[in-house]
Amino acid sequence: MGKQSKLKQKRQDLKNNPPEVLPVKEDLDPTHFVETMEKQGYQLKTSNSCPNLPQIEDGKPQL
């Protein structure tokens, strides 16, 4: 079976047996994303800032 015939077969299979479509939830809770992220361990209400960079007096990078 060639490439074109395989693609044709797949298209015919999809035409005869369409995949199930999941129902769309119209009333999604806007906090669902935040709750999911918090369950994964992220804290979205508190932000972590980057540490302050030290001031270099002579302007040359330290190795």
Long-range contacts (C-beta under 8 A, 24 or more apart in sequence): none
